[in-house]
Amino acid sequence: MGEEFVVSPAEYGRWRETELGEITERVETELVFELAEPLAGMRVLDAGTGDGTYAIEAVRRVAASVVRIDADPGMQGAARARARNAGVSVVFREGRVEALPFPDAAFD
């Protein structure tokens, strides 16, 4: 196996501000929510969420109850800041998707 590729929150934020980053983010988000809906009223887990794009969008779009989990403390901080700036409420947990700290069937 090769080295793990890691992108910092600052690098990801800078990419998102480019024209290609903005377009990619918009298209990916539209496709994800087109495939995932309907989420209204559901309890949603966003695992490996990075800086929170999908968690924030789920709350904005459908008022879902969202818990996000990521192992990277830097991404946790970035997601918290983005959620706060967006005025949305997301529950933040640190952890790995390989060992989720939730009971079975805790999410829809």
Secondary structure, DSSP 8 states (H G I E B T S, - for coil): --------HHHHHHHHTSHHHHHHHHHHHHHHHHHH---TT-EEEEET-TTSHHHHHHHHHH--EEEEEES-HHHHHHHHHHHHHHT---EEEE--GGG-SS-TT---
